[in-house]
Amino acid sequence: MVKVVHGKLHWVNGIELPRTSFFKYLGSAVASDGTLMVEVNSRVSAAWPKWRSLAGVLCDRKIAED
């Protein structure tokens, strides 16, 4: 996931890399301005569907704890 922002281009080993506001690196969202909101939103978005899939079982009073 890469969001391209208008600005200078960077060259690495002869490959043109566009300037971005954030990118994913090793599963973490890295923002160009150093803020963590992109990372937090990314993790919440990933966790929410998992919670919804488990909430029915975890919150069911009919299931015995033993």
mmCIF file of the N, C-alpha and C atoms, coordinates in Angstrom:
data_MODEL
# 
_entry.id   MODEL 
# 
loop_
_atom_site.group_PDB 
_atom_site.id 
_atom_site.type_symbol 
_atom_site.label_atom_id 
_atom_site.label_alt_id 
_atom_site.label_comp_id 
_atom_site.label_asym_id 
_atom_site.label_entity_id 
_atom_site.label_seq_id 
_atom_site.pdbx_PDB_ins_code 
_atom_site.Cartn_x 
_atom_site.Cartn_y 
_atom_site.Cartn_z 
_atom_site.occupancy 
_atom_site.B_iso_or_equiv 
_atom_site.pdbx_formal_charge 
_atom_site.auth_seq_id 
_atom_site.auth_comp_id 
_atom_site.auth_asym_id 
_atom_site.auth_atom_id 
_atom_site.pdbx_PDB_model_num 
ATOM 1   N N  . MET A 1 1  ? 0.849   -1.158  0.000   1.00 0.00 ? 1  MET A N  1 
ATOM 2   C CA . MET A 1 1  ? 0.000   0.000   0.000   1.00 0.00 ? 1  MET A CA 1 
ATOM 3   C C  . MET A 1 1  ? 0.901   1.230   0.000   1.00 0.00 ? 1  MET A C  1 
ATOM 4   N N  . VAL A 1 2  ? 0.812   2.028   -1.017  1.00 0.00 ? 2  VAL A N  1 
ATOM 5   C CA . VAL A 1 2  ? 1.625   3.239   -1.129  1.00 0.00 ? 2  VAL A CA 1 
ATOM 6   C C  . VAL A 1 2  ? 0.746   4.372   -1.612  1.00 0.00 ? 2  VAL A C  1 
ATOM 7   N N  . LYS A 1 3  ? 0.807   5.487   -0.932  1.00 0.00 ? 3  LYS A N  1 
ATOM 8   C CA . LYS A 1 3  ? 0.069   6.675   -1.347  1.00 0.00 ? 3  LYS A CA 1 
ATOM 9   C C  . LYS A 1 3  ? 1.077   7.660   -1.918  1.00 0.00 ? 3  LYS A C  1 
ATOM 10  N N  . VAL A 1 4  ? 0.943   7.985   -3.190  1.00 0.00 ? 4  VAL A N  1 
ATOM 11  C CA . VAL A 1 4  ? 1.899   8.862   -3.867  1.00 0.00 ? 4  VAL A CA 1 
ATOM 12  C C  . VAL A 1 4  ? 1.513   10.318  -3.633  1.00 0.00 ? 4  VAL A C  1 
ATOM 13  N N  . VAL A 1 5  ? 2.493   11.111  -3.266  1.00 0.00 ? 5  VAL A N  1 
ATOM 14  C CA . VAL A 1 5  ? 2.306   12.543  -3.035  1.00 0.00 ? 5  VAL A CA 1 
ATOM 15  C C  . VAL A 1 5  ? 3.142   13.285  -4.054  1.00 0.00 ? 5  VAL A C  1 
ATOM 16  N N  . HIS A 1 6  ? 2.604   14.388  -4.561  1.00 0.00 ? 6  HIS A N  1 
ATOM 17  C CA . HIS A 1 6  ? 3.364   15.187  -5.516  1.00 0.00 ? 6  HIS A CA 1 
ATOM 18  C C  . HIS A 1 6  ? 4.590   15.756  -4.823  1.00 0.00 ? 6  HIS A C  1 
ATOM 19  N N  . GLY A 1 7  ? 5.713   15.645  -5.450  1.00 0.00 ? 7  GLY A N  1 
ATOM 20  C CA . GLY A 1 7  ? 6.949   16.156  -4.865  1.00 0.00 ? 7  GLY A CA 1 
ATOM 21  C C  . GLY A 1 7  ? 8.146   15.605  -5.602  1.00 0.00 ? 7  GLY A C  1 
ATOM 22  N N  . LYS A 1 8  ? 9.289   15.688  -4.973  1.00 0.00 ? 8  LYS A N  1 
ATOM 23  C CA . LYS A 1 8  ? 10.528  15.233  -5.587  1.00 0.00 ? 8  LYS A CA 1 
ATOM 24  C C  . LYS A 1 8  ? 10.560  13.712  -5.694  1.00 0.00 ? 8  LYS A C  1 
ATOM 25  N N  . LEU A 1 9  ? 11.253  13.244  -6.715  1.00 0.00 ? 9  LEU A N  1 
ATOM 26  C CA . LEU A 1 9  ? 11.463  11.814  -6.879  1.00 0.00 ? 9  LEU A CA 1 
ATOM 27  C C  . LEU A 1 9  ? 12.851  11.472  -6.358  1.00 0.00 ? 9  LEU A C  1 
ATOM 28  N N  . HIS A 1 10 ? 12.997  10.273  -5.860  1.00 0.00 ? 10 HIS A N  1 
ATOM 29  C CA . HIS A 1 10 ? 14.274  9.806   -5.344  1.00 0.00 ? 10 HIS A CA 1 
ATOM 30  C C  . HIS A 1 10 ? 14.767  8.669   -6.228  1.00 0.00 ? 10 HIS A C  1 
ATOM 31  N N  . TRP A 1 11 ? 16.075  8.579   -6.374  1.00 0.00 ? 11 TRP A N  1 
ATOM 32  C CA . TRP A 1 11 ? 16.685  7.527   -7.175  1.00 0.00 ? 11 TRP A CA 1 
ATOM 33  C C  . TRP A 1 11 ? 17.505  6.627   -6.265  1.00 0.00 ? 11 TRP A C  1 
ATOM 34  N N  . VAL A 1 12 ? 17.293  5.312   -6.376  1.00 0.00 ? 12 VAL A N  1 
ATOM 35  C CA . VAL A 1 12 ? 18.066  4.327   -5.628  1.00 0.00 ? 12 VAL A CA 1 
ATOM 36  C C  . VAL A 1 12 ? 18.525  3.269   -6.617  1.00 0.00 ? 12 VAL A C  1 
ATOM 37  N N  . ASN A 1 13 ? 19.830  3.135   -6.780  1.00 0.00 ? 13 ASN A N  1 
ATOM 38  C CA . ASN A 1 13 ? 20.409  2.164   -7.721  1.00 0.00 ? 13 ASN A CA 1 
ATOM 39  C C  . ASN A 1 13 ? 19.810  2.309   -9.118  1.00 0.00 ? 13 ASN A C  1 
ATOM 40  N N  . GLY A 1 14 ? 19.588  3.538   -9.550  1.00 0.00 ? 14 GLY A N  1 
ATOM 41  C CA . GLY A 1 14 ? 19.058  3.794   -10.882 1.00 0.00 ? 14 GLY A CA 1 
ATOM 42  C C  . GLY A 1 14 ? 17.563  3.597   -11.021 1.00 0.00 ? 14 GLY A C  1 
ATOM 43  N N  . ILE A 1 15 ? 16.885  3.303   -9.920  1.00 0.00 ? 15 ILE A N  1 
ATOM 44  C CA . ILE A 1 15 ? 15.437  3.102   -9.941  1.00 0.00 ? 15 ILE A CA 1 
ATOM 45  C C  . ILE A 1 15 ? 14.776  4.345   -9.360  1.00 0.00 ? 15 ILE A C  1 
ATOM 46  N N  . GLU A 1 16 ? 13.791  4.860   -10.087 1.00 0.00 ? 16 GLU A N  1 
ATOM 47  C CA . GLU A 1 16 ? 13.079  6.057   -9.659  1.00 0.00 ? 16 GLU A CA 1 
ATOM 48  C C  . GLU A 1 16 ? 12.011  5.695   -8.626  1.00 0.00 ? 16 GLU A C  1 
ATOM 49  N N  . LEU A 1 17 ? 12.079  6.301   -7.452  1.00 0.00 ? 17 LEU A N  1 
ATOM 50  C CA . LEU A 1 17 ? 11.109  6.056   -6.389  1.00 0.00 ? 17 LEU A CA 1 
ATOM 51  C C  . LEU A 1 17 ? 10.298  7.324   -6.145  1.00 0.00 ? 17 LEU A C  1 
ATOM 52  N N  . PRO A 1 18 ? 8.970   7.248   -6.231  1.00 0.00 ? 18 PRO A N  1 
ATOM 53  C CA . PRO A 1 18 ? 8.156   8.445   -5.978  1.00 0.00 ? 18 PRO A CA 1 
ATOM 54  C C  . PRO A 1 18 ? 8.112   8.761   -4.484  1.00 0.00 ? 18 PRO A C  1 
ATOM 55  N N  . ARG A 1 19 ? 7.943   10.033  -4.159  1.00 0.00 ? 19 ARG A N  1 
ATOM 56  C CA . ARG A 1 19 ? 7.796   10.453  -2.767  1.00 0.00 ? 19 ARG A CA 1 
ATOM 57  C C  . ARG A 1 19 ? 6.393   10.055  -2.302  1.00 0.00 ? 19 ARG A C  1 
ATOM 58  N N  . THR A 1 20 ? 6.286   9.484   -1.118  1.00 0.00 ? 20 THR A N  1 
ATOM 59  C CA . THR A 1 20 ? 5.008   9.038   -0.577  1.00 0.00 ? 20 THR A CA 1 
ATOM 60  C C  . THR A 1 20 ? 4.781   9.631   0.805   1.00 0.00 ? 20 THR A C  1 
ATOM 61  N N  . SER A 1 21 ? 3.522   9.678   1.218   1.00 0.00 ? 21 SER A N  1 
ATOM 62  C CA . SER A 1 21 ? 3.227   10.166  2.563   1.00 0.00 ? 21 SER A CA 1 
ATOM 63  C C  . SER A 1 21 ? 3.344   9.040   3.587   1.00 0.00 ? 21 SER A C  1 
ATOM 64  N N  . PHE A 1 22 ? 3.146   7.787   3.149   1.00 0.00 ? 22 PHE A N  1 
ATOM 65  C CA . PHE A 1 22 ? 3.360   6.640   4.025   1.00 0.00 ? 22 PHE A CA 1 
ATOM 66  C C  . PHE A 1 22 ? 3.568   5.392   3.185   1.00 0.00 ? 22 PHE A C  1 
ATOM 67  N N  . PHE A 1 23 ? 4.157   4.370   3.811   1.00 0.00 ? 23 PHE A N  1 
ATOM 68  C CA . PHE A 1 23 ? 4.332   3.088   3.144   1.00 0.00 ? 23 PHE A CA 1 
ATOM 69  C C  . PHE A 1 23 ? 4.389   1.993   4.194   1.00 0.00 ? 23 PHE A C  1 
ATOM 70  N N  . LYS A 1 24 ? 4.159   0.767   3.754   1.00 0.00 ? 24 LYS A N  1 
ATOM 71  C CA . LYS A 1 24 ? 4.237   -0.389  4.639   1.00 0.00 ? 24 LYS A CA 1 
ATOM 72  C C  . LYS A 1 24 ? 5.647   -0.965  4.572   1.00 0.00 ? 24 LYS A C  1 
ATOM 73  N N  . TYR A 1 25 ? 6.243   -1.221  5.740   1.00 0.00 ? 25 TYR A N  1 
ATOM 74  C CA . TYR A 1 25 ? 7.574   -1.821  5.812   1.00 0.00 ? 25 TYR A CA 1 
ATOM 75  C C  . TYR A 1 25 ? 7.556   -2.848  6.930   1.00 0.00 ? 25 TYR A C  1 
ATOM 76  N N  . LEU A 1 26 ? 7.777   -4.109  6.582   1.00 0.00 ? 26 LEU A N  1 
ATOM 77  C CA . LEU A 1 26 ? 7.764   -5.213  7.537   1.00 0.00 ? 26 LEU A CA 1 
ATOM 78  C C  . LEU A 1 26 ? 6.487   -5.228  8.383   1.00 0.00 ? 26 LEU A C  1 
ATOM 79  N N  . GLY A 1 27 ? 5.361   -4.950  7.738   1.00 0.00 ? 27 GLY A N  1 
ATOM 80  C CA . GLY A 1 27 ? 4.074   -4.997  8.412   1.00 0.00 ? 27 GLY A CA 1 
ATOM 81  C C  . GLY A 1 27 ? 3.689   -3.745  9.170   1.00 0.00 ? 27 GLY A C  1 
ATOM 82  N N  . SER A 1 28 ? 4.572   -2.771  9.242   1.00 0.00 ? 28 SER A N  1 
ATOM 83  C CA . SER A 1 28 ? 4.272   -1.519  9.938   1.00 0.00 ? 28 SER A CA 1 
ATOM 84  C C  . SER A 1 28 ? 4.091   -0.401  8.926   1.00 0.00 ? 28 SER A C  1 
ATOM 85  N N  . ALA A 1 29 ? 3.192   0.518   9.235   1.00 0.00 ? 29 ALA A N  1 
ATOM 86  C CA . ALA A 1 29 ? 2.974   1.676   8.376   1.00 0.00 ? 29 ALA A CA 1 
ATOM 87  C C  . ALA A 1 29 ? 3.895   2.798   8.840   1.00 0.00 ? 29 ALA A C  1 
ATOM 88  N N  . VAL A 1 30 ? 4.755   3.259   7.953   1.00 0.00 ? 30 VAL A N  1 
ATOM 89  C CA . VAL A 1 30 ? 5.715   4.313   8.262   1.00 0.00 ? 30 VAL A CA 1 
ATOM 90  C C  . VAL A 1 30 ? 5.256   5.580   7.559   1.00 0.00 ? 30 VAL A C  1 
ATOM 91  N N  . ALA A 1 31 ? 5.075   6.668   8.326   1.00 0.00 ? 31 ALA A N  1 
ATOM 92  C CA . ALA A 1 31 ? 4.626   7.942   7.768   1.00 0.00 ? 31 ALA A CA 1 
ATOM 93  C C  . ALA A 1 31 ? 5.820   8.861   7.552   1.00 0.00 ? 31 ALA A C  1 
ATOM 94  N N  . SER A 1 32 ? 5.751   9.670   6.504   1.00 0.00 ? 32 SER A N  1 
ATOM 95  C CA . SER A 1 32 ? 6.861   10.572  6.182   1.00 0.00 ? 32 SER A CA 1 
ATOM 96  C C  . SER A 1 32 ? 7.036   11.667  7.222   1.00 0.00 ? 32 SER A C  1 
ATOM 97  N N  . ASP A 1 33 ? 5.956   12.033  7.911   1.00 0.00 ? 33 ASP A N  1 
ATOM 98  C CA . ASP A 1 33 ? 6.063   13.090  8.921   1.00 0.00 ? 33 ASP A CA 1 
ATOM 99  C C  . ASP A 1 33 ? 6.320   12.550  10.326  1.00 0.00 ? 33 ASP A C  1 
ATOM 100 N N  . GLY A 1 34 ? 6.445   11.246  10.469  1.00 0.00 ? 34 GLY A N  1 
ATOM 101 C CA . GLY A 1 34 ? 6.777   10.636  11.749  1.00 0.00 ? 34 GLY A CA 1 
ATOM 102 C C  . GLY A 1 34 ? 5.601   10.403  12.682  1.00 0.00 ? 34 GLY A C  1 
ATOM 103 N N  . THR A 1 35 ? 4.387   10.720  12.251  1.00 0.00 ? 35 THR A N  1 
ATOM 104 C CA . THR A 1 35 ? 3.230   10.498  13.113  1.00 0.00 ? 35 THR A CA 1 
ATOM 105 C C  . THR A 1 35 ? 2.856   9.022   13.124  1.00 0.00 ? 35 THR A C  1 
ATOM 106 N N  . LEU A 1 36 ? 2.090   8.639   14.119  1.00 0.00 ? 36 LEU A N  1 
ATOM 107 C CA . LEU A 1 36 ? 1.700   7.239   14.268  1.00 0.00 ? 36 LEU A CA 1 
ATOM 108 C C  . LEU A 1 36 ? 0.252   6.963   13.876  1.00 0.00 ? 36 LEU A C  1 
ATOM 109 N N  . MET A 1 37 ? -0.484  7.976   13.428  1.00 0.00 ? 37 MET A N  1 
ATOM 110 C CA . MET A 1 37 ? -1.900  7.771   13.125  1.00 0.00 ? 37 MET A CA 1 
ATOM 111 C C  . MET A 1 37 ? -2.119  6.751   12.013  1.00 0.00 ? 37 MET A C  1 
ATOM 112 N N  . VAL A 1 38 ? -1.273  6.726   11.011  1.00 0.00 ? 38 VAL A N  1 
ATOM 113 C CA . VAL A 1 38 ? -1.414  5.738   9.934   1.00 0.00 ? 38 VAL A CA 1 
ATOM 114 C C  . VAL A 1 38 ? -1.209  4.340   10.506  1.00 0.00 ? 38 VAL A C  1 
ATOM 115 N N  . GLU A 1 39 ? -0.215  4.166   11.370  1.00 0.00 ? 39 GLU A N  1 
ATOM 116 C CA . GLU A 1 39 ? 0.059   2.872   11.990  1.00 0.00 ? 39 GLU A CA 1 
ATOM 117 C C  . GLU A 1 39 ? -1.099  2.448   12.887  1.00 0.00 ? 39 GLU A C  1 
ATOM 118 N N  . VAL A 1 40 ? -1.592  3.345   13.706  1.00 0.00 ? 40 VAL A N  1 
ATOM 119 C CA . VAL A 1 40 ? -2.702  3.033   14.612  1.00 0.00 ? 40 VAL A CA 1 
ATOM 120 C C  . VAL A 1 40 ? -3.944  2.652   13.815  1.00 0.00 ? 40 VAL A C  1 
ATOM 121 N N  . ASN A 1 41 ? -4.289  3.432   12.813  1.00 0.00 ? 41 ASN A N  1 
ATOM 122 C CA . ASN A 1 41 ? -5.466  3.127   11.989  1.00 0.00 ? 41 ASN A CA 1 
ATOM 123 C C  . ASN A 1 41 ? -5.310  1.805   11.263  1.00 0.00 ? 41 ASN A C  1 
ATOM 124 N N  . SER A 1 42 ? -4.112  1.498   10.812  1.00 0.00 ? 42 SER A N  1 
ATOM 125 C CA . SER A 1 42 ? -3.849  0.245   10.118  1.00 0.00 ? 42 SER A CA 1 
ATOM 126 C C  . SER A 1 42 ? -4.052  -0.947  11.051  1.00 0.00 ? 42 SER A C  1 
ATOM 127 N N  . ARG A 1 43 ? -3.547  -0.841  12.268  1.00 0.00 ? 43 ARG A N  1 
ATOM 128 C CA . ARG A 1 43 ? -3.684  -1.942  13.230  1.00 0.00 ? 43 ARG A CA 1 
ATOM 129 C C  . ARG A 1 43 ? -5.125  -2.119  13.698  1.00 0.00 ? 43 ARG A C  1 
ATOM 130 N N  . VAL A 1 44 ? -5.826  -1.015  13.920  1.00 0.00 ? 44 VAL A N  1 
ATOM 131 C CA . VAL A 1 44 ? -7.233  -1.099  14.327  1.00 0.00 ? 44 VAL A CA 1 
ATOM 132 C C  . VAL A 1 44 ? -8.055  -1.726  13.212  1.00 0.00 ? 44 VAL A C  1 
ATOM 133 N N  . SER A 1 45 ? -7.789  -1.335  11.976  1.00 0.00 ? 45 SER A N  1 
ATOM 134 C CA . SER A 1 45 ? -8.514  -1.900  10.833  1.00 0.00 ? 45 SER A CA 1 
ATOM 135 C C  . SER A 1 45 ? -8.261  -3.394  10.694  1.00 0.00 ? 45 SER A C  1 
ATOM 136 N N  . ALA A 1 46 ? -7.067  -3.851  11.043  1.00 0.00 ? 46 ALA A N  1 
ATOM 137 C CA . ALA A 1 46 ? -6.749  -5.275  10.960  1.00 0.00 ? 46 ALA A CA 1 
ATOM 138 C C  . ALA A 1 46 ? -7.358  -6.052  12.127  1.00 0.00 ? 46 ALA A C  1 
ATOM 139 N N  . ALA A 1 47 ? -7.439  -5.437  13.303  1.00 0.00 ? 47 ALA A N  1 
ATOM 140 C CA . ALA A 1 47 ? -7.927  -6.129  14.495  1.00 0.00 ? 47 ALA A CA 1 
ATOM 141 C C  . ALA A 1 47 ? -9.449  -6.206  14.555  1.00 0.00 ? 47 ALA A C  1 
ATOM 142 N N  . TRP A 1 48 ? -10.129 -5.214  14.027  1.00 0.00 ? 48 TRP A N  1 
ATOM 143 C CA . TRP A 1 48 ? -11.584 -5.158  14.144  1.00 0.00 ? 48 TRP A CA 1 
ATOM 144 C C  . TRP A 1 48 ? -12.289 -6.381  13.552  1.00 0.00 ? 48 TRP A C  1 
ATOM 145 N N  . PRO A 1 49 ? -11.961 -6.834  12.336  1.00 0.00 ? 49 PRO A N  1 
ATOM 146 C CA . PRO A 1 49 ? -12.636 -8.036  11.813  1.00 0.00 ? 49 PRO A CA 1 
ATOM 147 C C  . PRO A 1 49 ? -12.369 -9.283  12.667  1.00 0.00 ? 49 PRO A C  1 
ATOM 148 N N  . LYS A 1 50 ? -11.175 -9.395  13.244  1.00 0.00 ? 50 LYS A N  1 
ATOM 149 C CA . LYS A 1 50 ? -10.874 -10.543 14.112  1.00 0.00 ? 50 LYS A CA 1 
ATOM 150 C C  . LYS A 1 50 ? -11.740 -10.504 15.362  1.00 0.00 ? 50 LYS A C  1 
ATOM 151 N N  . TRP A 1 51 ? -11.875 -9.319  15.953  1.00 0.00 ? 51 TRP A N  1 
ATOM 152 C CA . TRP A 1 51 ? -12.720 -9.183  17.133  1.00 0.00 ? 51 TRP A CA 1 
ATOM 153 C C  . TRP A 1 51 ? -14.159 -9.546  16.804  1.00 0.00 ? 51 TRP A C  1 
ATOM 154 N N  . ARG A 1 52 ? -14.661 -9.067  15.668  1.00 0.00 ? 52 ARG A N  1 
ATOM 155 C CA . ARG A 1 52 ? -16.047 -9.353  15.287  1.00 0.00 ? 52 ARG A CA 1 
ATOM 156 C C  . ARG A 1 52 ? -16.267 -10.843 15.083  1.00 0.00 ? 52 ARG A C  1 
ATOM 157 N N  . SER A 1 53 ? -15.255 -11.556 14.564  1.00 0.00 ? 53 SER A N  1 
ATOM 158 C CA . SER A 1 53 ? -15.413 -12.993 14.350  1.00 0.00 ? 53 SER A CA 1 
ATOM 159 C C  . SER A 1 53 ? -15.405 -13.766 15.673  1.00 0.00 ? 53 SER A C  1 
ATOM 160 N N  . LEU A 1 54 ? -14.758 -13.235 16.711  1.00 0.00 ? 54 LEU A N  1 
ATOM 161 C CA . LEU A 1 54 ? -14.673 -13.922 17.998  1.00 0.00 ? 54 LEU A CA 1 
ATOM 162 C C  . LEU A 1 54 ? -15.697 -13.442 19.020  1.00 0.00 ? 54 LEU A C  1 
ATOM 163 N N  . ALA A 1 55 ? -16.261 -12.275 18.826  1.00 0.00 ? 55 ALA A N  1 
ATOM 164 C CA . ALA A 1 55 ? -17.151 -11.677 19.820  1.00 0.00 ? 55 ALA A CA 1 
ATOM 165 C C  . ALA A 1 55 ? -18.366 -12.552 20.104  1.00 0.00 ? 55 ALA A C  1 
ATOM 166 N N  . GLY A 1 56 ? -18.887 -13.219 19.104  1.00 0.00 ? 56 GLY A N  1 
ATOM 167 C CA . GLY A 1 56 ? -20.049 -14.076 19.310  1.00 0.00 ? 56 GLY A CA 1 
ATOM 168 C C  . GLY A 1 56 ? -19.777 -15.204 20.283  1.00 0.00 ? 56 GLY A C  1 
ATOM 169 N N  . VAL A 1 57 ? -18.594 -15.758 20.253  1.00 0.00 ? 57 VAL A N  1 
ATOM 170 C CA . VAL A 1 57 ? -18.225 -16.850 21.157  1.00 0.00 ? 57 VAL A CA 1 
ATOM 171 C C  . VAL A 1 57 ? -17.807 -16.298 22.516  1.00 0.00 ? 57 VAL A C  1 
ATOM 172 N N  . LEU A 1 58 ? -16.995 -15.255 22.526  1.00 0.00 ? 58 LEU A N  1 
ATOM 173 C CA . LEU A 1 58 ? -16.485 -14.707 23.781  1.00 0.00 ? 58 LEU A CA 1 
ATOM 174 C C  . LEU A 1 58 ? -17.578 -14.085 24.646  1.00 0.00 ? 58 LEU A C  1 
ATOM 175 N N  . CYS A 1 59 ? -18.595 -13.539 24.037  1.00 0.00 ? 59 CYS A N  1 
ATOM 176 C CA . CYS A 1 59 ? -19.653 -12.843 24.781  1.00 0.00 ? 59 CYS A CA 1 
ATOM 177 C C  . CYS A 1 59 ? -20.918 -13.677 24.950  1.00 0.00 ? 59 CYS A C  1 
ATOM 178 N N  . ASP A 1 60 ? -20.891 -14.941 24.552  1.00 0.00 ? 60 ASP A N  1 
ATOM 179 C CA . ASP A 1 60 ? -22.068 -15.804 24.652  1.00 0.00 ? 60 ASP A CA 1 
ATOM 180 C C  . ASP A 1 60 ? -22.169 -16.373 26.066  1.00 0.00 ? 60 ASP A C  1 
ATOM 181 N N  . ARG A 1 61 ? -23.225 -16.004 26.785  1.00 0.00 ? 61 ARG A N  1 
ATOM 182 C CA . ARG A 1 61 ? -23.405 -16.471 28.167  1.00 0.00 ? 61 ARG A CA 1 
ATOM 183 C C  . ARG A 1 61 ? -23.843 -17.943 28.226  1.00 0.00 ? 61 ARG A C  1 
ATOM 184 N N  . LYS A 1 62 ? -24.273 -18.501 27.113  1.00 0.00 ? 62 LYS A N  1 
ATOM 185 C CA . LYS A 1 62 ? -24.733 -19.888 27.093  1.00 0.00 ? 62 LYS A CA 1 
ATOM 186 C C  . LYS A 1 62 ? -23.569 -20.879 27.103  1.00 0.00 ? 62 LYS A C  1 
ATOM 187 N N  . ILE A 1 63 ? -22.376 -20.418 26.756  1.00 0.00 ? 63 ILE A N  1 
ATOM 188 C CA . ILE A 1 63 ? -21.213 -21.301 26.721  1.00 0.00 ? 63 ILE A CA 1 
ATOM 189 C C  . ILE A 1 63 ? -20.629 -21.395 28.128  1.00 0.00 ? 63 ILE A C  1 
ATOM 190 N N  . ALA A 1 64 ? -20.428 -22.619 28.614  1.00 0.00 ? 64 ALA A N  1 
ATOM 191 C CA . ALA A 1 64 ? -19.899 -22.830 29.964  1.00 0.00 ? 64 ALA A CA 1 
ATOM 192 C C  . ALA A 1 64 ? -18.423 -22.453 30.032  1.00 0.00 ? 64 ALA A C  1 
ATOM 193 N N  . GLU A 1 65 ? -18.001 -21.932 31.170  1.00 0.00 ? 65 GLU A N  1 
ATOM 194 C CA . GLU A 1 65 ? -16.602 -21.554 31.364  1.00 0.00 ? 65 GLU A CA 1 
ATOM 195 C C  . GLU A 1 65 ? -15.730 -22.750 31.708  1.00 0.00 ? 65 GLU A C  1 
ATOM 196 N N  . ASP A 1 66 ? -16.318 -23.842 32.172  1.00 0.00 ? 66 ASP A N  1 
ATOM 197 C CA . ASP A 1 66 ? -15.536 -25.010 32.605  1.00 0.00 ? 66 ASP A CA 1 
ATOM 198 C C  . ASP A 1 66 ? -14.917 -25.710 31.456  1.00 0.00 ? 66 ASP A C  1 
# 
